[in-house]
């Protein structure tokens, strides 16, 4: 599976459990840490944890190894690192406070339907 397919796989997992406001940021020109960041919101700590677990389970079932998971015990902001794709799943108030979309200052940040 390519990086683009992995990114789409992550988005699909988030959509399956009703993740909100899913955004895909192409950060290839800004960092070597990852190619894409996928950002989504959950309505509660429980949903944030469930979204992260769905991403992990689906990716591992497809043969991808999760490199790291942070924040899972609290469920306010869970980061799932799959190498070329990093998923940030947050409560809406945490997402608004950290505003990763603005932090990365990507003028062409697009939603799920990329051009």
Order of alpha helices (4+ residues) and beta strands (2+ residues): alpha-beta-beta-alpha-beta-beta-beta-alpha-alpha-beta
